[in-house]
Each structure stands twice: as structure tokens, then as C-alpha cells.
Amino acid sequence: MHRFFIETKNIKGSQATLSGPEAHHLRTIRLSCGDTVELYDGQGGVYRAEVSEISRSVQLTIHDKETFLPSTPSLCIGQGLLKGKKMDFLLQKSTELGVASFIPFYSSHCAAPPVKSSKHDRWHKIMLEACKQSGRPIPLEIRSPVDLDDLMAEAGNYSIRIIFWEKEEETRLQDLGSLASTASIIALVGPEGGFSDEEIDRAIAAGFTPVTLGSRTLRAETATLSAITLLQFLGGNL
């Protein structure tokens, strides 16, 4: 079934109106009056609706609604900025795997250029498409890039703080035990150049636990995808 995002202000009782890019998408894929679609309001509401009129905007009649709550533990990924389209890939997969929020950061070993507003818009579009593809009713929150120290300074809001470090040789994720009863997790993954020793020291001072992903040398994007999968599994979300 085709899925579309809709703002709650465009839902009036049993009637809904799609406009802008979502209405354009519906027309582009040649849906017709009488076809059934799913509407996501971005707040956990999923509506089964029937297309009733197609013009510049699209009118729909809602038949039923189901409400979903955010999954717990809430997982935040702090990602050192990567070059090329690697961030596009990670945002897509983070969305599919149920990450709650994604915070890009600048650090001493980041080689990626500063992020322009047009790239952030691209990330948002990739995320919404991944939501529709995977059937995720609540979008991934994508934060604007911040400095690593600023990110660590706000990490006290999370129940568990993890930083993945290639030089860590002892502590593994499984050593942390089950994470299913944890309210929230923040996990930091470095850029292509990893973290400096000084950054790790500052992270430990901020309450982060350095964790290893094993003895293999992983590409930055592989490390992030592995970390997300393992954390979601240990948290009961996979």
C-alpha cells in the first residue's frame, strides 16, 4: 500500500487533504479515486484512507486510525560527519532500523566539509522516503551538525552513554547486559579518522563508556550500521 505524510492541520474529522510534494507524488504514481492509501501524521497516527478527489490537492476519506508509540529504549546516534554520500546511506538505514534521533558532529579528525542547508534538506527527504518504504510512522529526528564537545555536554539527558573506539580492547556491547529496560541511549561513532585520545578522555569525563566493535578494522559507515543493529537487538527493538 502506498504511504504519504500529512500534517495534522490538514485532517478534519473523516476528511483529509494532501498538498504540495505528497499530492504531486500521488498524482505521479497514477493513483485513482477509490484507491486506498496510508497517511502518516508524523506523531504516531496512521490512517487508512480512500482517495476521493484528485486535483492540485488530493482529497481523501479516512476509514480508520491506529496510533503507534515511540519504541524504547530511545536510541540517539551521534555520527562524526563523513564524506561523499555516506551520510545519505546512514540516514536511510538509521530510519529503517528505528533510530529515534541522529546528530551529525564535527570533531578533530573530520574531513567532511561544513554542511549546507541544501544537504540537510536532502537528508530530510531521504529520511521521509525511508519512513514510507519501511512503514515507520514516526520520523527520525535529524539534528543540525554540532561540535563534538557541545554534543557531549548535553549527553547527561540520556540513561546510557556509549562511544565506539577502535583502540578499546576490553569492553564490548554484550558486557553492558540487556538494554531493554533502559529509557534512552546515546552512542557516538567517529568519522573516517576516528576519535583522538583527547576526545576519548573528554567523553569519559562526560560519562561515556568506550566500547569495542571487535578486532576488525571497519569502515566508518560499517561501524555505525553494526552499532545500530547491535544496540537495537540488545534493546529489544530487533
C-alpha positions in Angstrom: 0.0 0.0 0.0 1.3 3.5 -0.9 2.1 5.8 2.1 2.1 9.5 2.4 2.9 12.0 5.2 0.2 14.6 6.1 0.1 17.4 8.5 -2.4 17.1 11.3 -3.9 20.5 10.4 -5.0 19.0 7.1 -7.1 16.4 8.8 -10.7 17.5 9.6 -12.7 14.7 11.1 -13.0 12.0 8.4 -11.7 14.2 5.7 -8.0 14.8 4.8 -6.2 16.9 2.2 -2.8 16.2 0.7 -1.0 19.1 -0.8 2.5 20.0 -2.1 5.1 17.3 -2.8 2.9 14.5 -1.3 0.0 15.4 -3.6 2.3 15.6 -6.5 3.8 12.2 -5.7 0.3 10.7 -5.5 -0.6 12.0 -9.0 2.8 10.9 -10.4 2.3 7.3 -9.4 -1.2 7.5 -11.1 -3.4 6.6 -8.2 -7.1 7.0 -8.9 -10.2 7.8 -6.9 -11.3 4.8 -4.9 -7.7 3.7 -4.2 -6.8 3.1 -0.6 -3.6 4.6 0.9 -2.0 5.0 4.3 -1.4 8.5 5.8 1.2 9.2 8.5 0.8 12.3 10.6 4.4 12.2 11.9 3.2 11.8 15.5 2.4 8.1 15.5 -1.0 8.3 13.8 -1.6 6.0 10.8 -4.8 6.5 8.8 -6.3 4.2 6.2 -7.9 6.5 3.7 -9.6 6.4 0.3 -8.8 8.8 -2.5 -12.0 10.8 -3.2 -10.8 13.7 -5.4 -7.6 14.4 -7.3 -6.7 17.9 -8.5 -3.9 20.2 -7.5 -4.5 18.9 -4.0 -5.9 15.5 -3.2 -9.0 14.9 -1.0 -9.3 11.6 0.9 -11.9 10.0 3.2 -10.5 8.4 6.4 -11.9 5.0 7.3 -9.8 4.2 10.4 -6.9 5.2 12.5 -4.2 3.4 14.5 -1.8 5.1 16.9 1.8 3.9 17.5 4.1 5.0 20.4 7.9 5.5 20.0 9.9 2.4 20.6 12.0 2.1 23.8 14.8 2.4 24.5 15.1 5.6 22.5 18.3 5.4 20.5 20.3 8.5 19.5 23.2 8.2 17.2 25.9 10.8 17.2 27.8 10.5 14.0 31.1 12.1 13.0 30.5 13.7 9.6 31.5 11.5 6.7 32.5 12.4 3.2 30.5 11.9 0.0 27.1 10.1 0.2 27.9 8.0 3.2 25.7 10.2 5.4 22.8 9.7 3.0 23.3 6.0 3.4 23.4 6.1 7.2 20.4 8.3 7.5 18.4 6.0 5.3 19.4 2.9 7.3 19.0 4.6 10.6 15.5 5.4 9.7 14.8 1.8 8.6 16.3 0.4 11.8 14.2 2.6 14.1 16.8 5.1 15.4 15.0 7.9 17.3 17.4 10.8 16.6 20.5 11.4 14.5 23.1 14.1 15.4 26.0 14.8 13.0 29.0 16.3 14.7 32.3 17.9 13.8 35.4 16.6 15.5 39.2 16.9 15.2 39.5 14.1 12.6 36.5 15.1 10.5 37.5 15.5 6.8 34.0 16.3 5.5 33.2 19.9 4.6 30.7 22.0 6.5 27.1 21.0 5.9 25.0 23.4 3.8 21.2 23.8 4.3 20.6 22.2 0.9 22.2 19.0 2.2 20.1 19.0 5.3 17.0 19.3 3.1 18.3 16.3 1.1 18.7 14.3 4.3 15.2 15.1 5.4 13.8 13.9 2.0 15.8 10.7 2.2 14.5 10.1 5.7 10.9 10.6 4.7 11.2 8.2 1.8 12.8 5.6 4.1 9.9 6.1 6.5 7.4 5.3 3.8 9.4 2.4 2.5 9.8 0.8 5.9 6.3 1.7 7.3 7.7 3.8 10.0 5.0 6.2 11.3 7.2 8.5 13.5 10.0 10.2 11.5 13.7 10.1 12.5 14.7 13.4 14.1 17.7 14.8 12.2 19.6 17.5 14.1 21.8 20.1 12.6 25.5 19.4 12.9 27.2 20.4 16.2 30.7 20.3 17.7 31.5 17.1 19.5 32.1 18.9 22.8 28.7 20.5 22.6 27.1 17.1 21.9 28.9 15.6 24.9 27.8 18.4 27.1 24.1 17.6 26.6 24.5 13.9 26.9 23.5 13.9 30.5 19.9 13.6 29.3 20.5 10.0 28.3 20.4 6.9 30.5 23.3 5.2 28.9 26.2 6.9 27.0 28.5 4.9 24.7 31.4 5.9 22.5 32.7 3.4 20.0 36.5 3.4 19.8 38.8 1.3 17.7 41.5 1.4 20.5 39.2 -0.1 23.2 40.2 -3.7 23.7 38.1 -4.9 26.6 34.5 -3.6 26.9 32.1 -5.0 24.4 28.4 -4.2 24.0 27.3 -7.5 25.4 29.2 -6.6 28.6 26.6 -3.9 29.2 23.9 -6.5 29.5 20.3 -6.2 28.4 19.3 -2.7 27.4 15.6 -3.4 27.1 14.7 -1.7 30.4 16.8 1.4 29.6 14.9 4.6 28.8 17.4 6.2 26.4 20.8 5.5 24.8 23.2 7.8 23.0 26.0 6.2 21.0 28.8 8.2 19.3 30.6 6.9 16.2 33.6 8.7 14.8 34.4 9.9 11.3 36.8 8.2 8.9 39.7 9.2 11.1 38.1 8.0 14.3 38.5 9.8 17.6 41.6 11.3 19.1 42.8 10.2 22.5 41.9 13.6 23.9 38.3 13.3 22.7 38.0 9.9 24.3 39.3 11.4 27.6 36.7 14.2 27.4 34.0 11.7 26.6 34.9 9.5 29.6 34.8 12.7 31.8 31.3 13.3 30.4 30.1 9.8 31.4 30.6 7.9 28.2 31.8 4.3 28.2 34.3 3.4 25.4 33.2 0.2 23.7 34.8 -2.0 21.0 33.2 -3.5 17.9 35.8 -6.2 17.7 39.3 -6.6 16.3 38.4 -6.0 12.7 39.1 -2.6 11.1 35.7 -1.4 9.9 34.8 1.4 7.6 33.1 4.3 9.4 29.7 3.6 7.8 30.0 -0.2 8.5 30.8 0.6 12.2 27.8 2.7 12.5 25.4 0.3 10.9 26.8 -2.6 13.1 26.5 -0.5 16.2 22.9 0.4 15.5 21.9 -3.2 14.7 23.5 -4.5 17.9 22.0 -1.7 20.1 18.6 -2.3 18.7 18.9 -6.0 19.3 20.1 -5.6 22.9 17.3 -3.1 23.4 14.6 -5.5 22.2 13.8 -3.5 19.1 15.0 -6.1 16.6 
